[in-house]
């Protein structure tokens, strides 16, 4: 195939990918998860057809329903992770950096994590720098160019908070413990974080940490003769994820329309709609309580070694 044919095919793929992207998918889903109707669930006797009201599976499902409100809070945070990661990938794509359909497939692992950390430090990620009139763009100008196609637009229009929002979402993404707990089935719950208490000789209990209300999970790390068990927490503030998801949706929508306009060679017709009066401030606090077992005997025990 000729280079021009390849480029035309890539552009077609990119257009299809962008047109199918739903910027507000996760924000709209929030309404579904907030609306609750009891499950029409029943277990029947296979022979008589009668409903078994005290079946143990029914009891477990009812217990799960009783925890639904907390589970929904955790799910909203997961939705925010998904949307924010899409936002970062959209920032890194588009001419002249490459198509979104490519980056969303090949930018993975450490390179993606390093990208999140760079943006969280207000640095242009390695490999994604841009020049304007021969000069490298600063981070703020880079953000402005990626979102508006104009390096000076955000500063000239007093929209610096948009860069702050993107930095905050990248900071959240660079701490992957929560989303990994969901993806890899680590034990997790939504509740107050564990409390570490000191009990001196006088018998008066003294808490050594502040408990956080949010998602809690456990991690297991081991070396040759050491095992570290950690209890981790990520705080959730009611309503904050929903507000942030709407702002992210607006940014994704503008980026989608800008990228499509660039593909069509008609950037002058691009309509810019950006979030305003947003509440910045990450408000996503973390806590880690680690217990280390250093003796080989303890390691064997925790491995479940047979006597």
C-alpha positions in Angstrom: 0.0 0.0 0.0 1.1 3.6 -0.6 1.8 5.8 2.4 -1.2 8.0 1.3 -3.4 4.9 1.4 -2.2 3.9 4.8 -2.8 7.4 6.1 -6.3 7.5 4.7 -7.1 4.2 6.3 -5.7 5.3 9.7 -7.8 8.6 9.4 -10.9 6.5 8.7 -10.2 4.3 11.7 -9.6 7.4 13.9 -12.8 9.0 12.7 -14.8 5.9 13.5 -13.2 5.6 16.9 -13.8 9.2 17.8 -17.4 9.2 16.6 -18.2 6.2 18.7 -16.6 7.7 21.8 -19.3 8.7 24.4 -17.9 11.6 26.5 -20.7 11.4 29.1 -21.1 7.6 29.3 -20.0 7.2 32.9 -21.7 10.4 34.0 -25.0 9.2 32.6 -24.5 5.7 34.1 -24.5 7.4 37.6 -28.2 7.8 37.3 -28.7 4.1 36.7 -26.6 3.0 39.7 -28.3 5.6 42.0 -31.7 4.3 41.1 -32.4 1.1 43.0 -35.2 -1.4 42.6 -35.0 -4.7 44.6 -33.8 -7.6 42.4 -36.6 -9.8 41.1 -34.7 -12.7 42.4 -36.1 -16.0 43.7 -35.0 -19.6 44.0 -37.6 -22.3 43.3 -37.7 -25.9 44.1 -36.9 -27.8 40.9 -39.6 -30.4 41.6 -42.5 -28.5 43.2 -41.8 -25.1 41.7 -42.4 -23.5 45.1 -40.2 -20.5 46.1 -37.6 -21.2 48.7 -37.5 -18.1 50.9 -34.7 -19.1 53.2 -32.2 -20.4 50.7 -28.6 -19.4 51.6 -28.0 -17.8 48.3 -31.0 -15.5 48.7 -29.7 -14.5 52.1 -26.3 -13.6 50.6 -27.9 -11.5 47.8 -30.1 -9.7 50.4 -26.9 -8.9 52.4 -25.3 -7.6 49.2 -28.3 -5.4 48.6 -28.0 -3.9 52.1 -24.4 -2.8 51.2 -25.5 -1.4 47.9 -25.2 2.3 48.8 -21.5 1.9 49.8 -20.8 -0.2 46.7 -22.3 2.5 44.5 -19.9 5.1 46.0 -17.0 2.9 45.2 -18.3 2.3 41.6 -18.5 6.1 41.0 -14.8 6.4 41.9 -14.1 3.6 39.4 -16.1 5.4 36.7 -14.0 8.5 37.4 -10.8 6.6 37.0 -12.0 5.3 33.6 -13.1 8.7 32.3 -9.9 10.5 33.5 -7.7 7.9 31.8 -9.6 8.5 28.6 -9.1 12.3 29.0 -5.3 11.9 29.4 -5.1 9.7 26.3 -7.1 12.2 24.3 -4.7 15.0 25.4 -1.8 12.9 24.2 -3.4 12.2 20.8 -4.3 14.1 17.7 -2.1 15.8 15.2 0.8 15.9 15.3 1.2 13.4 18.1 -0.7 10.5 16.6 -4.2 9.0 16.5 -6.2 8.2 19.6 -7.0 4.8 18.3 -3.3 4.0 18.4 -2.4 5.5 21.8 -5.4 3.9 23.6 -4.0 0.5 22.6 -0.2 0.8 22.8 0.4 3.3 25.7 0.3 0.9 28.6 2.2 -0.2 31.8 5.1 1.8 33.1 5.1 4.3 30.2 1.4 5.2 30.9 2.1 5.4 34.6 5.1 7.7 33.9 2.8 9.9 31.8 0.3 10.3 34.6 3.2 11.2 37.0 4.6 13.8 34.6 1.3 15.6 34.2 0.8 15.4 38.0 4.1 17.3 38.3 3.0 19.8 35.7 5.5 18.5 33.1 4.9 17.7 29.5 5.2 13.9 29.2 8.4 12.5 27.5 7.8 12.0 23.8 4.8 14.3 23.6 6.5 17.8 23.6 5.4 20.3 21.0 6.9 23.4 19.6 5.3 26.7 18.6 7.1 29.1 16.4 10.3 27.1 17.1 10.0 27.2 20.9 9.0 24.3 23.1 5.6 24.8 24.7 5.5 25.1 28.5 3.2 22.7 30.3 0.3 25.3 30.6 0.6 26.2 26.9 0.8 22.6 26.0 -2.5 21.9 27.8 -4.1 24.9 26.1 -2.9 23.8 22.6 -4.1 20.2 23.2 -7.6 21.4 24.2 -8.2 24.5 22.1 -5.5 24.3 19.3 -4.2 27.6 20.6 -1.3 27.7 23.1 -2.5 31.0 24.6 -6.2 30.5 24.8 -6.5 29.3 28.4 -4.4 32.1 29.8 -6.0 34.8 27.7 -9.5 33.6 28.7 -8.8 33.1 32.4 -9.4 29.3 32.3 -6.3 28.2 34.2 -8.4 26.0 36.4 -8.8 23.6 33.6 -5.1 22.8 33.7 -5.4 22.4 37.5 -8.2 19.9 37.0 -6.2 17.8 34.6 -3.2 17.9 37.0 -5.4 16.7 39.8 -6.9 13.8 37.7 -3.4 12.7 36.7 -2.3 12.8 40.3 -5.3 10.5 41.1 -4.4 8.2 38.2 -0.8 7.9 39.2 -1.9 6.3 42.5 -3.3 3.1 40.9 -4.0 1.1 44.1 -7.8 1.6 44.1 -8.5 0.8 40.4 -6.1 -2.2 40.6 -8.0 -3.5 43.6 -11.1 -3.6 41.5 -9.4 -5.0 38.4 -7.5 -7.8 40.1 -10.1 -8.8 42.6 -8.2 -7.9 45.7 -10.4 -7.9 48.8 -11.9 -4.5 49.2 -14.7 -2.8 51.1 -16.3 0.6 51.5 -16.1 1.7 55.2 -13.9 3.5 57.7 -10.2 2.7 57.3 -8.5 0.6 60.1 -7.5 2.4 63.3 -4.1 2.0 64.7 -4.1 2.4 68.5 -1.3 2.6 71.0 -2.0 1.3 74.5 0.7 2.5 76.9 1.2 1.2 80.4 -1.4 3.6 81.8 -4.0 1.7 79.7 -5.3 4.8 77.9 -5.9 4.1 74.2 -4.4 6.6 71.8 -5.3 6.5 68.1 -2.2 7.0 65.9 -3.9 7.7 62.7 -7.0 9.5 61.3 -9.6 7.1 59.9 -10.8 7.8 56.4 -14.1 6.8 54.9 -13.8 5.3 51.5 -12.5 2.3 49.7 -10.3 -0.1 51.6 -8.2 -2.9 50.2 -5.3 -5.2 51.1 -1.9 -5.8 49.4 0.6 -8.6 49.8 4.2 -8.1 48.9 7.0 -10.5 49.5 10.8 -10.8 49.1 13.0 -13.9 49.7 12.4 -13.8 53.5 10.0 -10.9 54.1 6.3 -10.5 53.7 4.5 -7.2 54.0 0.8 -7.0 54.5 -0.7 -3.6 53.9 -4.2 -2.1 54.6 -4.8 0.8 52.2 -7.6 3.3 52.0 -8.7 6.0 49.5 -11.1 8.5 50.8 -14.4 9.3 49.0 -16.3 12.5 49.4 -20.0 12.4 48.6 -20.8 14.2 45.4 -17.3 15.0 44.4 -16.9 12.2 41.9 -20.1 13.1 40.2 -19.2 16.8 39.8 -15.7 15.9 38.5 -17.2 13.3 36.0 -19.4 16.1 34.5 -16.4 18.4 34.0 -14.3 15.6 32.5 -17.3 14.8 30.2 -17.3 18.4 28.9 -13.5 18.3 28.3 -13.8 15.0 26.5 -16.7 16.3 24.3 -14.6 19.4 23.3 -11.6 17.2 22.6 -13.6 14.8 20.5 -15.1 17.6 18.4 -11.7 19.3 18.0 -10.0 16.1 16.9 -12.8 15.4 14.3 -12.5 19.0 13.1 -8.7 18.5 12.7 -9.3 15.3 10.7 -11.7 17.2 8.4 -9.4 20.2 8.0 -12.0 22.6 9.4 -10.7 23.7 12.8 -12.1 27.2 12.3 -15.6 25.6 12.7 -14.7 24.0 16.0 -17.1 25.0 18.8 -15.3 25.2 22.2 -17.4 24.3 25.3 -15.4 24.1 28.4 -16.4 23.7 32.1 -16.5 26.8 34.2 -16.8 27.6 37.9 -15.4 24.1 38.7 -14.4 23.2 42.2 -10.7 22.3 42.0 -8.9 20.5 44.9 -8.3 16.8 44.5 -9.9 15.8 47.9 -8.7 12.2 47.3 -6.6 11.3 50.4 -4.8 8.0 50.9 -3.6 6.0 53.9 -1.4 2.9 54.2 -0.9 0.7 57.3 1.8 -1.9 56.7 2.8 -4.9 58.8 6.1 -6.6 58.0 7.0 -10.2 58.8 10.7 -10.6 58.5 11.6 -14.1 59.8 11.7 -17.1 57.6 9.5 -19.0 60.0 6.8 -16.3 59.6 7.1 -16.4 55.9 6.5 -20.1 55.8 3.5 -19.8 58.0 1.9 -17.1 55.9 2.6 -19.0 52.8 0.5 -21.8 54.2 3.4 -24.3 54.1 2.6 -27.8 55.2 4.1 -29.2 58.3 
